[in-house]
């Protein structure tokens, strides 16, 4: 039962993160990073490139979650370890990458 719960949870979570990446990639207005924040059109020099960079950031961020989803089919403990390590390492890195993207495309 644990394996089924893991798979269902991780497929849902991984799909949401991937969806954020696809949404950011296709968005016409600048994508934000923090919930509740807004990036105005006049803040960004190339909105398409900025949004694509954001989309790539989120898609890359989702990859280890997808890997752990399938690893969980065989070994839920290893998959849990992948998620925990990735979450601890990647959250600060995600913030730094977003800052780099914003600074690169800000006016």
N, C-alpha and C positions, 0 to 999 in steps of 0.2 A: 504493500500500500504506500509506503514512503516514496518509492520510485515514481509511482503515478502522480502523487501530490507534487513531487519535485518537478517532474516534466511539465505538468499543467501550469505550475507557478512560473517556471522559468520561460516557457514558451510565451506566456502572457507578458512577463516582464521584458523579455528580449524583443518581442514584437513592439511594445510601447517605445523602447529606446530606439529601435530601428525606424519606427514611424516618426519619431521626432526628427531623425536625420533626413528622412525623405521629405517631411513637411518643410524643414529648414531649406533644403536644396531647392524646392519649388516655390517658395514664398516670394511674393513680389515686393513686399515691404521688408525692411531689415529685421532679421531674426533677433530675438532677445536671448539672454542667457539665464538671468535670475527671474524667478516667478515674481510678477508684479512690476518688473522693470520694463522700460520701453526704449527702443533705439529709434530715433527719428531719421527720416529719409535724408535730411540735410547734414547728418552726422557722418554719413558713409559716402565715400568717393565712388565706389563701384558696388552697388547693392547685389547684383547677380554674383559676382566673385565672392563677396562677403558671405552671402547665403550659402553658396556652394562649399566654401571653407567650413562654415558651421555644420552643414550637412555631413561632410566628410568626417569632421570631428566626432559627431554623434554616431555615425555608422561604424567608425573604427572603435569607438567606446563600446558598442554593442557586441562586437565580435567575441570577446572572451565569455560573455554571457551565453551566446549561442553555443560556443564550445562546451561550456559547463553543462548546458542543457543536454547535449548528446553524451557527454562523459557520464552524466547522471543515469543514463540507461544501464550502465554497467557498474558504476561505483559512485553512490550518492555522497559518500564522505569526501572523496577526492574532488568531486564537483563543487561541494560546499567550500572546500579549501580554495579552489580557483576563484569562486565568487568573493570570498572574504579578502583574499590577497588583492584581487583586482580592485575591489571597492576601496580598500585602504590606500593603495598606491595611486589609483587613477583619479580619485576626486581632486586632490591638490593639482595633479597634472592637468586635468580637464580645465580647471580654473586658469592655470597658466597659459594653456593653449588658447582658450577663449580670449584672454587679455592680449595675446600676441595677434590673434585674428583682428580683434577690435582696433588695436593700435595700427596695424598694417593698413586697414581700410578706412580709418577715421580721417575726417577732413581736418 
